[in-house]
Amino acid sequence: MGSLSIWHWIIVIGVVLLLFGRGKISELMGDVAQGIKAFKKGMSDDDTSVAQSPAKAEPVKTIDHHAADTVAPQPETRKAS
């Protein structure tokens, strides 16, 4: 019951071909292939642009802290009565 025989696969493929037609499936596979090619091209463009362009150093933002300006509130302690 768990495994599918060759006859099951033939029937499934036949139903898919009847529903979508042969031309629709080939168009779909062509679109998928173009998408994969575009993705690979985009990834390789990113790799080459990072390797070719010098690393741009972003300016370092610093905040000056003064101990006298910021005093953290001390937690109140309860006195034993």
C-alpha positions as CSV (number, residue, x, y, z in Angstrom):
1,M,0.0,0.0,0.0
2,G,2.9,2.4,0.7
3,S,4.7,2.1,-2.6
4,L,3.4,3.2,-6.0
5,S,3.9,1.0,-9.0
6,I,4.8,2.0,-12.5
7,W,1.2,1.9,-13.5
8,H,0.3,4.5,-10.9
9,W,2.9,6.8,-12.3
10,I,1.8,6.3,-15.9
11,I,-1.8,7.1,-14.9
12,V,-0.8,10.2,-13.0
13,I,1.4,11.5,-15.9
14,G,-1.5,10.8,-18.3
15,V,-3.9,12.8,-16.2
16,V,-1.5,15.7,-15.9
17,L,-0.9,15.7,-19.7
18,L,-4.7,15.7,-20.3
19,L,-5.3,18.5,-17.9
20,F,-2.5,20.8,-18.8
21,G,-1.6,19.7,-22.3
22,R,1.9,19.2,-23.7
23,G,2.5,22.8,-24.7
24,K,1.6,24.2,-21.3
25,I,4.0,22.0,-19.5
26,S,6.9,22.8,-21.8
27,E,6.2,26.5,-21.4
28,L,6.1,26.1,-17.7
29,M,9.4,24.2,-17.7
30,G,11.0,26.9,-19.9
31,D,9.9,29.6,-17.5
32,V,11.4,27.7,-14.6
33,A,14.7,27.3,-16.5
34,Q,14.8,31.0,-17.3
35,G,14.1,31.9,-13.7
36,I,17.0,29.6,-12.5
37,K,19.3,31.1,-15.1
38,A,18.4,34.7,-14.0
39,F,18.9,33.7,-10.4
40,K,22.4,32.3,-11.1
41,K,23.3,35.3,-13.2
42,G,22.2,37.6,-10.4
43,M,24.2,35.7,-7.8
44,S,27.3,35.7,-10.0
45,D,26.9,39.5,-10.6
46,D,26.7,40.0,-6.9
47,D,29.9,38.0,-6.3
48,T,31.9,39.8,-9.0
49,S,30.7,43.3,-7.9
50,V,31.8,42.6,-4.4
51,A,35.1,41.3,-5.5
52,Q,35.8,44.1,-8.0
53,S,34.6,47.1,-6.0
54,P,36.8,48.2,-3.1
55,A,35.3,48.0,0.3
56,K,33.7,51.3,1.2
57,A,34.3,52.2,4.8
58,E,31.3,53.5,6.5
59,P,31.8,56.4,8.9
60,V,32.0,55.3,12.5
61,K,29.4,56.9,14.6
62,T,30.4,57.5,18.2
63,I,28.5,58.9,21.1
64,D,30.4,60.8,23.8
65,H,29.3,59.8,27.3
66,H,30.0,62.0,30.2
67,A,29.8,60.4,33.7
68,A,28.5,63.6,35.3
69,D,25.7,64.0,32.8
70,T,24.2,60.5,33.2
71,V,23.6,59.2,36.7
72,A,21.8,55.9,36.9
73,P,19.1,55.9,39.6
74,Q,20.0,53.7,42.5
75,P,17.4,51.1,43.5
76,E,15.8,51.8,46.8
77,T,16.6,49.4,49.6
78,R,14.1,48.6,52.3
79,K,15.2,49.3,55.8
80,A,14.3,46.8,58.4
81,S,11.8,48.2,60.9
